[in-house]
Amino acid sequence: MPTADRHFSEDASRVLASAQFINTHSQDVFVPQDGVKRAASQILTRMQSVGYSTADWKKHTLTPSVANSQAIEWIFLVDALNFSFWSDQPHCQYSVTLDGKTYQGYWTLCAAVNRALAAGVPVTDAAYYAKASDEELAHVFRGDEGVESMPLLGERIKVLREVGRVLVDKYQGRFTNLLACCEGSAQRLVHLVVSEFACFRDEHQFHGHAVAMYKRAQILVADIWACFEGKGLGRFVDIDSITMFADYRVPQALCHFGALEYSPRLLEFLRESEKVVREVGELNAQQCPPTPGLLPPGHPWEIEIRGNSIWAVECIKRCIEESGTPVNAILLDFYLWDYSKEYSKEMQEIPIHLTRSINY
């Protein structure tokens, strides 16, 4: 195998290999195989009943409805900023109202971008966001009156400047030009993204071992694939090598379906943390177990939750494939994320982990 191809082959298995390593060495998060089997059956039945497919991506009101180069620039901008939307101030949570509908969470980002474009602000143009002032960008991402500011707004502005400069300096200001370099390989694109943009390098240390999650880099590939329904610029010959995207909500859904379990001490910490963070603000400690509050980025519990989520979805995927039904981790992730939003009240007894991070 040529050196370059071998390198990308190794990249293709890095996230999954990391997830398996994390699963093997975890002490407080588990993937019960009997739960995986039940979850696989339930999820497959639900997905088949609604005909869930890549077409569902464009059914969302705020996502691009036309698959073209403008959609790719939109997707890149949004996924560059696709992190940390949870609020510790539920009484005045960041929200954006567009066309008479109020959005929260991830959808606030999409709404803010679409609002700016409708007002003639070229917010998806790298030449614009590479040099736009803090004030201009703060105005683009402003929330409704009386709500908190967008979480990690300063970090998001830094991300825009970083990725904008790279695109302007090396790719004529267009992510589409970088996409063309991947030659139809999802893993080549992930490699290019994490190589070119430091803010996408979702890498950590766990039990003395380097592990990679690449949540935003992988979801960037997945969104392009889904927008184009696997055709044209969104055709990737190795798309099934992409794993799920380890975030806050999908682990909650996996616990709900029984494919992910937390130890009693971790579950107690997460439940107490939700109370503490929302009552007294963001606390932080590095010891294990830490004082209830924010779970620091890179803490073993945070790595265990995210890594085992990737592994759980992989196990679910394998179970479904054994039944003769082809599926990939992307569609499973998309479905679980949508499910967690639709049935949030039914899952409110399952806590999410509260970590402030630009990785997810």
Disulfide bonds with the S-S distance in Angstrom:
none
